[in-house]
Amino acid sequence: MNKRITNVLDAHGALLVPEKEYLHQGRILRVLDESYGPGNPRLPYYRVICEDKYGKEKIIIVDAQYPGGVYGGIVFQSRLVPIE
């Protein structure tokens, strides 16, 4: 894994940080990597690969969002909340 997140944002709008822990649906997950999943060309998404406290991998799908409209740019914002 490349251990570099370049496209997916956390719930606060900052880039996800590899090896950092985040809260997701009441569980603590450690982010490992991201992987592009093109799907429908108009609806791309990213897979965020995470690991729980037991070492089990979990994949979270983050769909494209267009907050400023299609021409305003694409955003991949997850619901992962950083743990301070």
N, C-alpha and C positions, 0 to 999 in steps of 0.2 A: 504494500500500500504506500501511496505517496505522502500521506500525512500532511496534506496541504488542502485547506478549504479556500476556494476562491469565489464561490458563487452563492452559497446558501447563508442566509441571515438567521440570527436567533430571534426570539420574540420581541427583543428591544431594538432590532434593526442593525446590530453589529454582526460581522462575519463570525461564523462558528469557529471555535478554536479546537484543533485536534488534541486529544488526550484530556480535555477539560470535561467536567461533569455538568450535566444539565438535568433539569426536572422536566419530565414528560408524562402526562396523565398519572401523576402521583408516584412515578418511579424515577429513580436516579439512574441516568444513562451516561456513559462516557462515549463521546464522539470519536470515531476512528477515521472516517473518510467520507467522501462524497463521490457519486458516480452519475454521470449524465444519462438520462433515459429519454430519448427523443419522442417516442410515442407518436401521436398525431403532430405533424409539423407546426400546427398552430397552437398546440397545447403541450409544450415540452415540460419535463419535470426532472427533478434530481432525486436520487436515492441517497439518504444519509445513513451510513452504516454506523451502528452504535453497539455498545456492549453493556449488559447489566452487571450487577455486583456478583453474579454467579458465573460470569464469563460467557454467557449466552448472547449470540449476536442477534440484533434486531435491525430491521430496515424500516426507515420512515420515509414515506414518499412526500416530497414537497412540490406542489404544483406551481406553475407559473402564474404570476399575478401581474396585472397591468393597471396600477393605481392612477397613472396619468393618461390612460387610454393606450391603444395599440402603438401609437407613434411616440408616446411618452417614455417608453422603455419598459423592460421586463424586470421583474423582481421575484426572487425565490425566497420567501420568508417563511421560516418554520415556526412552530409553536414551542420550540425548546427554550426553556427559561434558564439562563445561566445561574449556577449556584456560586455565591460569593464565598 
